[in-house]
Amino acid sequence: MDDYYEKNGSFYCRKDFKKLNSKKCEACKNPIHGDMVSVLDKFFHHRCFHCSVCKSDFTPGIRVIYC
């Protein structure tokens, strides 16, 4: 039998469980698996977390959110 997960009395395959229970990226709205950026209670894929104006990436480790 394949892996399955239970939550609140319902059963899910691995793919659907992760899809339903993963944090969603604030920018692209897709589920986040693995590393993520968390800012002001919002979550982003690393590739989606960039300047809203010029799209420049932010330097890892620098605690500012402007380019």
Secondary structure, 3 states (H helix, E strand, C coil): CCCEEEECCEEEEHHHHHHHHCCECCCCCCECCCCCEEECCEEECHHHCECCCCCCECCCCCCCCCC
